[in-house]
Amino acid sequence: MSSKTNSEYNEVSEKNTATDAKTQPNNAKKMYSIARRINGAFVGRFVWHILKMDVLICVIALALGVFIAEKTALGTFRVGTERSIEWNIGSNFLRYKMTDTDGNTASLSITKNEARVAFIVGVAILVTEFFSVLVMSVNMKNNINDKLLPIRQMAKKTEKLTNMAYNEHNFKSLEAAIENVNATSLDAKISTDNKELQGIENALNHLLERMRETYRQQSRFVSDASHELRTPIAVIRGYADMLDRWGKEDESILDESIEAIKNESEHMQKLVEQLLFLARGDSGRNNLQIERIQLDELMGEVFEESKMIDTEHVYEFGGEPVCMDGDVSMIKQCARILIDNAAKYTQKGDTITIRTGQKPEGVFFSVQDNGIGMHEADVSHIFERFYRSDEARGHKSGGTGLGLSIAKWIVDRHNGYFNILTRPDIGTRITVIFVPFYDGTGMGANEKEKTDKTAI
C-alpha cells in the first residue's frame, strides 16, 4: 500500500471518526427519549387509574350520603321517593328536597361555608395525589435509567469499537497468532502483546480453554468406558475358556461359569445402558415429560418398592405433602439411584430413611443411611463419571460409578441441586432440592448458576 493511499485512508478514517463522534450525543438523546416515553406511559397509566378511583369514590360517597340523608329525614329509603336539587337558595349553596309516597317532605341544605370546606378538602386531596404522581414519576425515571444503564454502556462500547480506526498491522498480527497457536497444547495461548486487542485475545483464550476441557473430558470418558467394559469382557472370556477346557465334563465348573457369565453380562448391560443415557443427555436427546407431581406420593411408591426388593435393610418414610413440576420416571430413577447407593454401603439390618418436605428454596426429598460415609476429598468428586472412592472400590457391591452422574444430570434438568451431609463411618444424608422453574425469569431459572452444596 503506497504512502498516498495510506494518507487518503487516514483522512477518510478521521472524517468517519469525527462524524461518528457527532452522532454519539444523538444516540444518547435517543436512549433518554426512550426512557422518557417508557416513564410517560407508566405515569399516564397510573394517573388514569387514580382518576377512575376518584370518580368511583365520589359516586359511592354521593350514593351513601343520599341514603343516610333520606334515612335520617324520612326514617326510610324508598325507591319511589321524589327528589330535587335547588341551587343558590338564600344563604344555602345547595338544597336537596325529598318527598315520599305518603306526601311527607324533608330537605337537606348545604351552606356556602360547608361547600367551601368540601372544595378545600377536594383540592387538598388532588394536590396530594399530584405530588404522589410527581414523586412516583421521579422514582420511576431513576429506576428506568438504572435498568437501561447496561444497554447504554453496551451502546457506548459498541460505538467505541466501531469508531476505532482499522489498523491492518494489528489484525494481521492477531491472524498470525491464531494460525500459529497449537490447540492441542495444554498451555498454548494467543498473544500479540497489543493492548488494543487484549479483549479479543482473552475471549479467544477462554474459548480455547473450554475446548481443551471438553476434549479432556471426552478423552477421559472414552478411556474410563473402555476400561470399565474391558473388565467384564475379560471375565466372560476367561470363564468361556474355562468352560471350553474343563466345563464340558465338570458340572461344578459349568454352573460356576454360567453364573459368572450371567452376572458379568448383566453388569455390562447396565453399564452400556447408563453410558447411552449419559450420551443421549449430552446430545440433548433425553426429553423430559414435565407434569405436576405429588412428590410425597411418588417417594412413597419408591419406598414401597425398596422394601419389597431389599429385605436386608429397614426402610422408613416420612414428610409433608409437597408438589413440584417434573418428569415422573426421571425423578423416580434419581431416587432409586440414591437409595441403591445407600443400600450398597450400609450394613444389613441398618435403617435407610426417606423424607420429603418444603424449604425456602423449594421442595425436597432426602435419603439418609448409616453406612460407611465419605471423606471430604471424595465428596467434591462423587458426581464425576466413573469416580469411586477407595472405600467404594474396595466394597464388594461397588457399582459402575455412573449412577450419581445420572442422578446429577436429572436433578440439573429439574432446576435442582444436592445438599450432602456425610461423616466417615457414621453415614450420609443426600438432600435433593428442587427450585421452582418460574421465579420471575421463566424457564431460565433452570439455566441459572447452580452449585452442589456440600456440608462435611
Contacts in CASP RR format, 6 or more apart in sequence:
PFRMAT RR
TARGET T0000
AUTHOR 0000-0000-0000
METHOD contacts of the structure
MODEL  1
MSSKTNSEYNEVSEKNTATDAKTQPNNAKKMYSIARRINGAFVGRFVWHI
LKMDVLICVIALALGVFIAEKTALGTFRVGTERSIEWNIGSNFLRYKMTD
TDGNTASLSITKNEARVAFIVGVAILVTEFFSVLVMSVNMKNNINDKLLP
IRQMAKKTEKLTNMAYNEHNFKSLEAAIENVNATSLDAKISTDNKELQGI
ENALNHLLERMRETYRQQSRFVSDASHELRTPIAVIRGYADMLDRWGKED
ESILDESIEAIKNESEHMQKLVEQLLFLARGDSGRNNLQIERIQLDELMG
EVFEESKMIDTEHVYEFGGEPVCMDGDVSMIKQCARILIDNAAKYTQKGD
TITIRTGQKPEGVFFSVQDNGIGMHEADVSHIFERFYRSDEARGHKSGGT
GLGLSIAKWIVDRHNGYFNILTRPDIGTRITVIFVPFYDGTGMGANEKEK
TDKTAI
1 168 0 8 1.000
10 165 0 8 1.000
13 165 0 8 1.000
13 166 0 8 1.000
14 165 0 8 1.000
16 163 0 8 1.000
17 163 0 8 1.000
17 165 0 8 1.000
20 159 0 8 1.000
20 162 0 8 1.000
20 163 0 8 1.000
21 163 0 8 1.000
24 156 0 8 1.000
24 159 0 8 1.000
27 155 0 8 1.000
27 159 0 8 1.000
28 152 0 8 1.000
31 148 0 8 1.000
31 151 0 8 1.000
31 152 0 8 1.000
31 155 0 8 1.000
34 148 0 8 1.000
35 141 0 8 1.000
35 144 0 8 1.000
35 145 0 8 1.000
35 148 0 8 1.000
36 141 0 8 1.000
38 144 0 8 1.000
39 137 0 8 1.000
39 140 0 8 1.000
39 141 0 8 1.000
39 144 0 8 1.000
40 137 0 8 1.000
42 140 0 8 1.000
43 133 0 8 1.000
43 136 0 8 1.000
43 137 0 8 1.000
43 140 0 8 1.000
46 133 0 8 1.000
46 136 0 8 1.000
47 133 0 8 1.000
50 129 0 8 1.000
50 133 0 8 1.000
54 125 0 8 1.000
54 129 0 8 1.000
66 83 0 8 1.000
66 96 0 8 1.000
67 77 0 8 1.000
69 96 0 8 1.000
69 98 0 8 1.000
69 108 0 8 1.000
70 76 0 8 1.000
70 77 0 8 1.000
70 78 0 8 1.000
70 81 0 8 1.000
70 98 0 8 1.000
70 106 0 8 1.000
71 77 0 8 1.000
73 98 0 8 1.000
73 106 0 8 1.000
73 107 0 8 1.000
73 108 0 8 1.000
74 81 0 8 1.000
74 98 0 8 1.000
74 100 0 8 1.000
74 104 0 8 1.000
74 106 0 8 1.000
76 100 0 8 1.000
78 100 0 8 1.000
78 101 0 8 1.000
80 100 0 8 1.000
80 101 0 8 1.000
81 98 0 8 1.000
81 99 0 8 1.000
81 100 0 8 1.000
81 101 0 8 1.000
82 98 0 8 1.000
82 99 0 8 1.000
82 100 0 8 1.000
83 96 0 8 1.000
83 97 0 8 1.000
83 98 0 8 1.000
83 99 0 8 1.000
84 96 0 8 1.000
84 97 0 8 1.000
85 94 0 8 1.000
85 95 0 8 1.000
85 96 0 8 1.000
85 97 0 8 1.000
86 94 0 8 1.000
86 95 0 8 1.000
86 97 0 8 1.000
87 93 0 8 1.000
87 94 0 8 1.000
89 95 0 8 1.000
89 109 0 8 1.000
91 111 0 8 1.000
91 112 0 8 1.000
92 109 0 8 1.000
92 110 0 8 1.000
92 111 0 8 1.000
92 112 0 8 1.000
93 110 0 8 1.000
93 111 0 8 1.000
93 112 0 8 1.000
93 114 0 8 1.000
93 115 0 8 1.000
94 109 0 8 1.000
94 110 0 8 1.000
94 115 0 8 1.000
95 107 0 8 1.000
95 108 0 8 1.000
95 109 0 8 1.000
95 110 0 8 1.000
96 107 0 8 1.000
96 108 0 8 1.000
96 109 0 8 1.000
96 110 0 8 1.000
97 105 0 8 1.000
97 106 0 8 1.000
97 107 0 8 1.000
98 105 0 8 1.000
98 106 0 8 1.000
98 107 0 8 1.000
98 108 0 8 1.000
99 105 0 8 1.000
110 118 0 8 1.000
164 196 0 8 1.000
167 196 0 8 1.000
170 192 0 8 1.000
170 194 0 8 1.000
170 196 0 8 1.000
170 197 0 8 1.000
173 192 0 8 1.000
173 194 0 8 1.000
173 197 0 8 1.000
174 190 0 8 1.000
174 192 0 8 1.000
174 194 0 8 1.000
174 197 0 8 1.000
174 200 0 8 1.000
174 201 0 8 1.000
177 190 0 8 1.000
177 191 0 8 1.000
177 192 0 8 1.000
177 201 0 8 1.000
178 190 0 8 1.000
178 204 0 8 1.000
181 188 0 8 1.000
181 189 0 8 1.000
181 190 0 8 1.000
181 208 0 8 1.000
182 188 0 8 1.000
183 208 0 8 1.000
183 211 0 8 1.000
183 212 0 8 1.000
186 212 0 8 1.000
188 208 0 8 1.000
189 201 0 8 1.000
189 205 0 8 1.000
189 208 0 8 1.000
190 201 0 8 1.000
190 204 0 8 1.000
190 205 0 8 1.000
190 208 0 8 1.000
191 201 0 8 1.000
192 201 0 8 1.000
221 385 0 8 1.000
221 386 0 8 1.000
224 385 0 8 1.000
224 386 0 8 1.000
225 275 0 8 1.000
225 386 0 8 1.000
227 386 0 8 1.000
228 271 0 8 1.000
228 386 0 8 1.000
228 400 0 8 1.000
229 268 0 8 1.000
229 271 0 8 1.000
229 272 0 8 1.000
232 264 0 8 1.000
232 265 0 8 1.000
232 267 0 8 1.000
232 268 0 8 1.000
232 271 0 8 1.000
233 268 0 8 1.000
235 260 0 8 1.000
235 261 0 8 1.000
235 264 0 8 1.000
236 260 0 8 1.000
236 261 0 8 1.000
236 264 0 8 1.000
236 265 0 8 1.000
236 268 0 8 1.000
239 256 0 8 1.000
239 257 0 8 1.000
239 260 0 8 1.000
239 261 0 8 1.000
239 264 0 8 1.000
240 257 0 8 1.000
240 261 0 8 1.000
242 253 0 8 1.000
242 257 0 8 1.000
243 253 0 8 1.000
243 254 0 8 1.000
243 257 0 8 1.000
246 253 0 8 1.000
247 253 0 8 1.000
247 254 0 8 1.000
247 257 0 8 1.000
248 254 0 8 1.000
267 400 0 8 1.000
270 400 0 8 1.000
271 400 0 8 1.000
271 402 0 8 1.000
274 400 0 8 1.000
274 402 0 8 1.000
274 403 0 8 1.000
274 406 0 8 1.000
275 402 0 8 1.000
277 286 0 8 1.000
277 406 0 8 1.000
277 409 0 8 1.000
278 385 0 8 1.000
278 402 0 8 1.000
278 405 0 8 1.000
278 406 0 8 1.000
278 409 0 8 1.000
280 286 0 8 1.000
281 409 0 8 1.000
286 409 0 8 1.000
286 413 0 8 1.000
288 326 0 8 1.000
288 327 0 8 1.000
288 330 0 8 1.000
288 413 0 8 1.000
288 414 0 8 1.000
289 327 0 8 1.000
289 328 0 8 1.000
289 329 0 8 1.000
290 325 0 8 1.000
290 326 0 8 1.000
290 327 0 8 1.000
291 325 0 8 1.000
291 326 0 8 1.000
291 327 0 8 1.000
291 328 0 8 1.000
292 323 0 8 1.000
292 324 0 8 1.000
292 325 0 8 1.000
293 323 0 8 1.000
293 324 0 8 1.000
293 325 0 8 1.000
293 326 0 8 1.000
293 328 0 8 1.000
293 331 0 8 1.000
294 321 0 8 1.000
294 322 0 8 1.000
294 323 0 8 1.000
295 322 0 8 1.000
295 323 0 8 1.000
295 324 0 8 1.000
295 331 0 8 1.000
295 356 0 8 1.000
295 357 0 8 1.000
295 363 0 8 1.000
295 365 0 8 1.000
296 318 0 8 1.000
296 319 0 8 1.000
296 320 0 8 1.000
296 321 0 8 1.000
296 322 0 8 1.000
296 356 0 8 1.000
296 357 0 8 1.000
297 321 0 8 1.000
298 328 0 8 1.000
298 331 0 8 1.000
298 332 0 8 1.000
298 335 0 8 1.000
299 317 0 8 1.000
299 335 0 8 1.000
299 354 0 8 1.000
299 356 0 8 1.000
299 365 0 8 1.000
300 317 0 8 1.000
300 354 0 8 1.000
301 332 0 8 1.000
302 332 0 8 1.000
302 335 0 8 1.000
302 336 0 8 1.000
302 339 0 8 1.000
302 354 0 8 1.000
303 315 0 8 1.000
303 317 0 8 1.000
303 354 0 8 1.000
305 336 0 8 1.000
306 315 0 8 1.000
306 336 0 8 1.000
306 339 0 8 1.000
306 343 0 8 1.000
306 352 0 8 1.000
306 354 0 8 1.000
307 315 0 8 1.000
310 343 0 8 1.000
312 343 0 8 1.000
312 348 0 8 1.000
312 349 0 8 1.000
313 343 0 8 1.000
313 346 0 8 1.000
313 348 0 8 1.000
313 349 0 8 1.000
313 350 0 8 1.000
313 351 0 8 1.000
313 352 0 8 1.000
314 349 0 8 1.000
314 350 0 8 1.000
314 351 0 8 1.000
314 352 0 8 1.000
315 351 0 8 1.000
315 352 0 8 1.000
315 353 0 8 1.000
315 354 0 8 1.000
316 351 0 8 1.000
316 352 0 8 1.000
316 353 0 8 1.000
316 354 0 8 1.000
317 353 0 8 1.000
317 354 0 8 1.000
317 355 0 8 1.000
318 353 0 8 1.000
318 354 0 8 1.000
318 355 0 8 1.000
318 356 0 8 1.000
319 355 0 8 1.000
319 356 0 8 1.000
319 357 0 8 1.000
320 356 0 8 1.000
320 357 0 8 1.000
320 358 0 8 1.000
321 356 0 8 1.000
322 356 0 8 1.000
322 357 0 8 1.000
322 358 0 8 1.000
322 363 0 8 1.000
322 364 0 8 1.000
323 363 0 8 1.000
324 363 0 8 1.000
324 414 0 8 1.000
324 434 0 8 1.000
324 436 0 8 1.000
325 436 0 8 1.000
325 437 0 8 1.000
326 414 0 8 1.000
327 414 0 8 1.000
330 410 0 8 1.000
330 413 0 8 1.000
330 414 0 8 1.000
331 410 0 8 1.000
331 414 0 8 1.000
333 406 0 8 1.000
333 407 0 8 1.000
333 410 0 8 1.000
334 406 0 8 1.000
334 407 0 8 1.000
334 410 0 8 1.000
334 411 0 8 1.000
334 432 0 8 1.000
335 354 0 8 1.000
335 365 0 8 1.000
335 367 0 8 1.000
337 403 0 8 1.000
337 404 0 8 1.000
337 406 0 8 1.000
337 407 0 8 1.000
338 367 0 8 1.000
338 407 0 8 1.000
338 430 0 8 1.000
338 432 0 8 1.000
339 352 0 8 1.000
339 354 0 8 1.000
339 367 0 8 1.000
341 403 0 8 1.000
341 404 0 8 1.000
342 352 0 8 1.000
342 367 0 8 1.000
342 368 0 8 1.000
342 369 0 8 1.000
342 371 0 8 1.000
342 428 0 8 1.000
343 352 0 8 1.000
343 369 0 8 1.000
344 395 0 8 1.000
344 397 0 8 1.000
344 398 0 8 1.000
344 399 0 8 1.000
345 369 0 8 1.000
345 371 0 8 1.000
345 372 0 8 1.000
345 373 0 8 1.000
345 391 0 8 1.000
345 392 0 8 1.000
345 395 0 8 1.000
345 397 0 8 1.000
345 428 0 8 1.000
346 352 0 8 1.000
346 369 0 8 1.000
346 370 0 8 1.000
346 371 0 8 1.000
346 372 0 8 1.000
346 427 0 8 1.000
347 370 0 8 1.000
347 371 0 8 1.000
350 369 0 8 1.000
350 370 0 8 1.000
350 371 0 8 1.000
351 369 0 8 1.000
351 370 0 8 1.000
352 367 0 8 1.000
352 368 0 8 1.000
352 369 0 8 1.000
353 366 0 8 1.000
353 367 0 8 1.000
353 368 0 8 1.000
353 369 0 8 1.000
354 365 0 8 1.000
354 366 0 8 1.000
354 367 0 8 1.000
354 368 0 8 1.000
355 365 0 8 1.000
355 366 0 8 1.000
355 368 0 8 1.000
356 363 0 8 1.000
356 364 0 8 1.000
356 365 0 8 1.000
356 366 0 8 1.000
357 363 0 8 1.000
357 364 0 8 1.000
357 365 0 8 1.000
358 364 0 8 1.000
359 433 0 8 1.000
361 433 0 8 1.000
361 435 0 8 1.000
362 433 0 8 1.000
362 434 0 8 1.000
362 435 0 8 1.000
362 436 0 8 1.000
363 433 0 8 1.000
363 434 0 8 1.000
364 431 0 8 1.000
364 432 0 8 1.000
364 433 0 8 1.000
364 434 0 8 1.000
365 431 0 8 1.000
365 432 0 8 1.000
366 429 0 8 1.000
366 430 0 8 1.000
366 431 0 8 1.000
366 432 0 8 1.000
367 429 0 8 1.000
367 430 0 8 1.000
368 427 0 8 1.000
368 428 0 8 1.000
368 429 0 8 1.000
368 430 0 8 1.000
369 427 0 8 1.000
369 428 0 8 1.000
369 429 0 8 1.000
370 426 0 8 1.000
370 427 0 8 1.000
371 425 0 8 1.000
371 426 0 8 1.000
371 427 0 8 1.000
371 428 0 8 1.000
372 391 0 8 1.000
372 395 0 8 1.000
372 424 0 8 1.000
372 425 0 8 1.000
372 427 0 8 1.000
373 391 0 8 1.000
373 422 0 8 1.000
373 423 0 8 1.000
373 424 0 8 1.000
373 425 0 8 1.000
373 426 0 8 1.000
373 427 0 8 1.000
373 428 0 8 1.000
374 382 0 8 1.000
374 389 0 8 1.000
374 391 0 8 1.000
374 422 0 8 1.000
374 424 0 8 1.000
374 428 0 8 1.000
375 389 0 8 1.000
375 424 0 8 1.000
376 456 0 8 1.000
378 389 0 8 1.000
379 420 0 8 1.000
379 422 0 8 1.000
379 454 0 8 1.000
379 456 0 8 1.000
380 454 0 8 1.000
381 387 0 8 1.000
382 389 0 8 1.000
382 404 0 8 1.000
382 420 0 8 1.000
383 404 0 8 1.000
383 405 0 8 1.000
383 407 0 8 1.000
383 408 0 8 1.000
383 418 0 8 1.000
383 452 0 8 1.000
384 405 0 8 1.000
385 401 0 8 1.000
385 402 0 8 1.000
385 405 0 8 1.000
386 400 0 8 1.000
386 401 0 8 1.000
386 402 0 8 1.000
387 401 0 8 1.000
388 398 0 8 1.000
388 399 0 8 1.000
388 401 0 8 1.000
392 398 0 8 1.000
392 399 0 8 1.000
408 418 0 8 1.000
408 452 0 8 1.000
411 417 0 8 1.000
411 418 0 8 1.000
411 432 0 8 1.000
411 434 0 8 1.000
412 450 0 8 1.000
413 446 0 8 1.000
414 434 0 8 1.000
414 446 0 8 1.000
415 434 0 8 1.000
415 435 0 8 1.000
415 436 0 8 1.000
415 437 0 8 1.000
415 445 0 8 1.000
415 446 0 8 1.000
415 450 0 8 1.000
416 432 0 8 1.000
416 433 0 8 1.000
416 434 0 8 1.000
416 435 0 8 1.000
416 450 0 8 1.000
417 432 0 8 1.000
417 433 0 8 1.000
417 435 0 8 1.000
417 450 0 8 1.000
417 451 0 8 1.000
417 452 0 8 1.000
417 453 0 8 1.000
418 430 0 8 1.000
418 431 0 8 1.000
418 432 0 8 1.000
418 433 0 8 1.000
418 452 0 8 1.000
418 453 0 8 1.000
418 454 0 8 1.000
419 430 0 8 1.000
419 431 0 8 1.000
419 432 0 8 1.000
419 433 0 8 1.000
419 453 0 8 1.000
419 454 0 8 1.000
419 455 0 8 1.000
420 428 0 8 1.000
420 429 0 8 1.000
420 430 0 8 1.000
420 431 0 8 1.000
420 452 0 8 1.000
420 453 0 8 1.000
420 454 0 8 1.000
420 455 0 8 1.000
421 428 0 8 1.000
421 429 0 8 1.000
421 431 0 8 1.000
421 455 0 8 1.000
421 456 0 8 1.000
422 428 0 8 1.000
422 429 0 8 1.000
422 456 0 8 1.000
435 445 0 8 1.000
436 445 0 8 1.000
437 443 0 8 1.000
437 444 0 8 1.000
437 445 0 8 1.000
437 446 0 8 1.000
438 445 0 8 1.000
439 445 0 8 1.000
441 448 0 8 1.000
END
